[in-house]
Amino acid sequence: MRKSRGGKELESRYVFRGKRVSVKVTTFALPSGKVTIREIVEHRGAVAILPILKENKIVMLKQYRPAIGRWIYEIPAGTLEPGENPRECAERELEEETGYKAGKILKLFEMYLAPGYSTEKLHSFVAFDLNPGTYHPDLGEEIEVIEVSLEKAIQMIDLNEVMDAKTIATILYFVNSNRFKWREKLK
C-alpha cells in the first residue's frame, strides 16, 4: 500500500497490462477520509521536443493517429523506454521522427497530461542547432515532416488546426517564456 500526500491506497488490481499502458482499479482513502474507487492508466512517461530551425522556423509533424482516426499536427514526441532518462529519449525521438540531431537541447518543463486518470508525465524540451541525422520512424507510424514559421504554428493553434495538448503547451510556453530570453537565441 502506498501513501500519497495524505491519501492512502487501500486495494489495487490490474485489469489490463499492455506494452505502453496498464490499467488498474484502485480503492483510495482520500486525505479527507472519504473512500473512492478509480481506474488509473499507468504510463512510464513521455517527451515532447520543439525543434527550432534558423530563421524562426520550427519542425512539426503531420501524423496519422489511429486513436482519433485522423491526421494531426504535432511536435516530435515519444514514450520513455524502461530506465531511459527524458533527455536521452528526447534526443532519440527527435532523430527518429524528424531526421535531425540537436546540437543543443534544453528542458522547458514537466506536466501531467491527464492526472484525473493517468500517471503519464510529459517532459518538454526545445532543440537548437539542428544537424542532419537518420530519419527512421517506428514501424507503425505514418509521419510527414514539415517546417513552419513559429508565427504560422501559433496561427494554427488559434485556428484549431493544432489540437494536440503537448504541442500547444510547448509552443505557447516557449513563445511566452522570459526565463531564457528565447527571442534572442532565434536571431
Beta strands, then each sheet from edge to edge (+ up, - down):
strand 1: 3-4
strand 2: 7-17
strand 3: 21-29
strand 4: 35-43
strand 5: 46-53
strand 6: 57-65
strand 7: 70-74
strand 8: 77-79
strand 9: 100-112
strand 10: 121-132
strand 11: 143-149
sheet 1: 1+ 2- 3+ 4-
sheet 2: 7+ 6- 5+ 8-
sheet 3: 7+ 6- 5+ 10+ 9-
sheet 4: 7+ 6- 11+
end
